[in-house]
């Protein structure tokens, strides 16, 4: 099976800044491909290059087995996208926006098609309301409808959960999973939150300062058998003795200043049990994946606390 | 392309600001017509104070529909570029500002097609504006004031002149003048479109277009030989008022106007070519810049 998207040695240089540097990755048919990186890592620049909004400084992009620059029209006919905020014409209605972008995508929009799209994103009852009266979540959903109206095979979503409330984020996540699981679309979705990507994507790429850090299957990269558990206790010496006598002794990663052990996520209750039974005052066991640890280190500004990712 | 143009026209028609221009023109025409209906003779007295007439002038006949339209055009065509800039200056920058530009450019058509669709839409808007002006300034004036021979007051060199055009020789001149004005205003549309490509909000290109027109118009009106010779020929604003040439009728040796004639057709033709060249350069530059532009908005 050939990849839907194949990016090779892609780079983009702005005056005084290399935004994307020698980036290569592939997206396979049916993937929900997570594109993860901190703000300014080069995610949006890469996505804009995939959509020909930005010209690359080097490298190549092939989509649907065709070179992008030479086959722009053919390729874009089969691509839907929402880049950052889904800004639409505020003085037009949802219906009018959808109809305009459908025609721009080369299709004659039938009423049933437009209504189906609006139903898919839960906006059928607001079809004839002007977009200026929509909430951010509604605009985001309408943006998705616009991206889908011409039935594209590949959907590119740049930070689709930005600005949404928790319910909106959950709905967006469900919609993306439906696109992949029920409609067979290939989705590239970017985020600066590992937890988001973990819940949506089957494959992912982490990018930092324009360069690829790691690419692979989410299940492998975030393997629960390789969870790092941080033991939070004032009795460090006693806890180390108990752990040293246990089966996890060989998997101790560090003992000072914090005790950190690599284990399967399912083993955490057992660890808690032996520590408590040994009379150790336990303040917490904090599970983190090594990849999450690494990603946190990228996104943490020294001296500033950063919230942990959702489990 | 046709699809894109239809969409552009639909968007323009749905924006309230589009109708501001039509409302402004209607209001100004009505103000002129009301003022001249009430006290047009005072205006004539003021105009004729430096003209030695060797015949009696029927002031009521002079203030007719054709004369009124000329007076209105003379004043309004200087202001209309602002209204054209309001729409054309918003073409690309407005999309960038709204955030819709990045969505537009992910659709399967080229940037050249988008610019051309925007430009043609701006030209259609300009034409509609001038047609509306023709209705408000010419047709309405003809209904209010009636029609008669058209009298033009003109300063040529140090002398004041009165030109008389017979009423059955006027209409084609207005058709030609409105056609010329459409080309002239299309230069403004192309200029505003070019500036729009560089900006990410609408105010900048609109204000910049208007400023350029004002500065060039002021320079065009400085009557100093060195500017006349070296600068004015390069300014498009020198040619914007070329429409007036269609009303400068040729006179024979006895000073009698020759029906259907133009005093200086080559000058009008040259102005027209210069305006068209300006449009070509401005539009070509806009396409060239836009094709190379990274869309970061």
Interface residues (C-beta under 8 A of the other chain):
Chain A: X48 X51 X52 X53 X54 X55 X72 X73 X74 X76 X77 X79 X81 X82 X83 X84 X85 X86 X87 X88 X89 X90 X91 X92 X96 X100 X101 X103 X104 X105 X106 X146
Chain B: X3 X4 X7 X10 X11 X14 X15 X16 X98 X99 X100 X102 X103 X104 X105 X106 X107 X108 X109 X110 X292 X294 X295 X296
